């Protein structure tokens, strides 16, 4: 994360309300967000906007679930590639240039 980002993180988690919000975000992912996703899938809904899938190469996402593009291919109607970014969990802090190199062309592309 780098020294400055790490210091910002430590300052933020000194506030109990910030920690509570962080935990609630994870809790939602396992509860209400999961239920909404399952309902959408059961109804045949798909993500309709262009989708780029990027993930941290030095995290365990692909090890646990396989290639994320394959997962999203069944969930989006306009998957436009992506791939792993050589970073740990914090892509934006650890590999900002590589992340920007993937995002800028995607975000500036003309609709298909």
Steps between C-alpha positions, in 0.01 A plus 500: 500500500790735557578690815262793438204277409569274797503804732164614356357152555620489861354845567163395352469181704548691824142619452256229620237622252742437212576148623128434543434613142782278367360195679148578380627508141643148538184383677285631213709302254410180680138589566284755321735539201523123457123463518450773238756334270333161533158654424639678194663183370183296560304762304751483213620857546844593369728801533419697185778757497852439368695306761875477558620243753830569675640329808813490713740231381654466847167455677313170522193574284606292199633221723166476679263551208687456170525761226268787599430574133336159468281575800396841364447366146181336623387809684559784252386551144800718403822366654795689355795306632722584789743289693724490802691806621841427654416619850374387835153579631535878460534539121455877485773560755740225394475520121337832407670531159404148392145546626468832317638337183207255512231744608568795269440318169198322644342818634571696183379233255204567278189293577465188288 
